[in-house]
Amino acid sequence: MCGIAGIAVFGNHPPPSLDCLKAMCDTIKHRGPDDEGVHIQDGVAIGMRRLAIIDLSGGGQPIFNEDRSIRTVYNGEIYNFKDLRRSLQRQGHVFYTNTDTEVIVHAYEEYGSDFPKYFNGMFAFALHDCREQKLFLVRDQIGIKPLFYAYSQHHLVWGSEIKAILASKYVEPTLDVDALAEFITWEYVPGERTLFQEICKLEPGCMLEIDLRQPSCKPRSYWDVPLNGTPIAKSEDEWMDAVDAKLRESVHRQLVSDVPLGAFLSGGVDSSLVVASMGEAKTFSIGFDDPSYNELEWARRVASHLGVDHTDEIIKPQVIELFDKLMYYMDDPIGDFSIFPTFLVSRHARRYVTVALSGDGGDELFGGYETYLADGMAQRYERLPSFVRKGIIEPVVNSFKPRPAKKGPVNKALRFVEGLGHPKELSHARWRIFAGETVRRNMFTEDALKEIETPAAFHILKLLKKAGECDHLNKSLYVDLKSYLVDNCLVKVDRMSMAVSLEARVPYLDTEMVELAFQIPGKLKVSGGETKRLLKSIASRYVPAQCVYRPKEGFSIPIKNWLTTKFLPLMQELLNPKDIKSQGVFQSNTVERLKKEHLAGKANHSHILWSLMVFHAWNKCWLEGS
């Protein structure tokens, strides 16, 4: 596991300097504290920071082919590298290390520009073909590992994190207000955009192929989820056996490591199944002193049942100090509260291991979110007469005040009615929106609104259309896999684990597992008011039923309560009217109203307020430079 960075200059422009490349790599030292590799040739500078996982002594980068005409720097793991290596050796390729990185240069030699299709893993890499004067930037199929770039007619700059690109001084940071509107709506910026006008994400399953003699920048897809409109005829038991076997296969592939390895264990279905597939394991959990946000009891039950070596701790973090620390890693920000527990459990695990398996991806493949249930409920609810819905039920529900607990019937009812107010064609994603079109119009200033062109629903509708003719639930899962998972959940796991130099692996997102999951009919995943039905049935083979069939809590913190206590001074500091007015992006009176309603307990505005706080902290750090 590593962080990578680089610069390619075009034409007769001066080549990048070694000092510049080293400065870029220094910003991502947390991603790879064990080693540094830098190399400049033919106007292309490639660098990396290494966290040694496989071939500890011989895996330094850049890695070259036999005649040193092809070189690469790489972040990630290619789990099928041993099989690929044997195949490539049979074709006459000569290897000089035991690292997985080396299969990249030889696969390119053997297969040409189709070479990423042969990799099963999580990765982001740059490959430079010096002889053909070509440069490739490639990101893994699902988007587990990040890769950012900035392109102009004079240069291409890239890095595992945006801070590396900014450190190059080749890019002048400018706020993209249109992208900011999407961030406020969804708590992340979807697709290829970032909050910086000049900087893009390379999207999952995509690659850039640059001819350095005649450069142009057009990412192309080399992989997407194969969606099948015609269900495959298998019984539920057959599907269970197939998923069970594939998960065990995926986990087994991801146990390859030359350093200590363990797993996160929340006690939920996804992480419990991963741990059950590992055999002997070290597992790690954290909890908070708020009982509605503490799942340690369940993690301990599962660990005891499986007989694994489990450690956990109750966290009482100094949240203000932790906020400042974590914002440094949020140069591509998300508004997800659960960065805190993800960072804390990663820090806890890092005391014992260098690699940890995670259960991320299970919800998006097998239907684990309550938004899918809300979508089904809405279809039935909207059959009621309008006067019953609009004249009785919704006014009554909206008269309720939100409760302090994490969920509960009142909070669920409030959220359900709120989601109904968003466009019906968004399907389940209505309940992912936190600031719809009306809220956005009231939040942004007139000048900012002139820069906002992208409708709030744009990326969701685009993905729903792309999903084609598969069943309704699998369409929703495709949307979440390609948006919420990659642009929110995987960002959180990558940044927070890498902040403590821990490699997080995600067996559910093995490409073979993803392809299998999308062959399964949606009715076997969510039905009868039950989420993740198929996966729960599999989990009940290995862990107690009471651990499987319990309400889903999620991995979060009591942020709505903390905004009125621990985080109140920080909220008042970051969202003070004077600074908001001077910035000229948000309406200060609207922000003040949201704060007052939340503090008075009249409404739960925690998601919008938190996103605003994250943005203003990001703005101070990355645009104002403070």
Secondary structure as UniProt FT lines:
FT   STRAND          2..9
FT   TURN            11..12
FT   HELIX           18..26
FT   TURN            27..28
FT   HELIX           29..31
FT   STRAND          35..41
FT   TURN            42..43
FT   STRAND          44..50
FT   TURN            56..58
FT   STRAND          63..64
FT   TURN            66..67
FT   STRAND          70..78
FT   TURN            79..80
FT   HELIX           81..90
FT   TURN            91..92
FT   TURN            100..101
FT   HELIX           102..111
FT   HELIX           112..118
FT   STRAND          121..129
FT   TURN            130..133
FT   STRAND          134..139
FT   STRAND          148..151
FT   STRAND          155..159
FT   HELIX           162..167
FT   TURN            168..169
FT   HELIX           177..186
FT   TURN            191..192
FT   TURN            197..198
FT   STRAND          200..201
FT   TURN            204..205
FT   STRAND          206..211
FT   TURN            212..213
FT   STRAND          220..221
FT   HELIX           236..253
FT   TURN            254..255
FT   STRAND          261..264
FT   HELIX           269..278
FT   STRAND          282..288
FT   HELIX           291..293
FT   HELIX           296..306
FT   STRAND          309..315
FT   HELIX           319..327
FT   TURN            328..329
FT   TURN            337..338
FT   HELIX           339..350
FT   TURN            351..352
FT   STRAND          355..357
FT   TURN            360..361
FT   HELIX           362..366
FT   HELIX           370..381
FT   TURN            382..383
FT   HELIX           386..388
FT   HELIX           389..393
FT   HELIX           394..398
FT   HELIX           408..420
FT   HELIX           424..431
FT   HELIX           437..443
FT   HELIX           446..449
FT   TURN            450..451
FT   TURN            456..457
FT   HELIX           458..466
FT   TURN            467..469
FT   HELIX           472..480
FT   HELIX           481..489
FT   HELIX           490..498
FT   TURN            499..501
FT   STRAND          503..505
FT   HELIX           507..509
FT   HELIX           511..517
FT   TURN            518..519
FT   HELIX           522..524
FT   TURN            528..529
FT   HELIX           533..539
FT   TURN            540..542
FT   HELIX           545..548
FT   HELIX           559..562
FT   TURN            563..567
FT   HELIX           568..574
FT   HELIX           577..583
FT   HELIX           588..599
FT   TURN            600..601
FT   HELIX           606..618
FT   HELIX           619..623
//
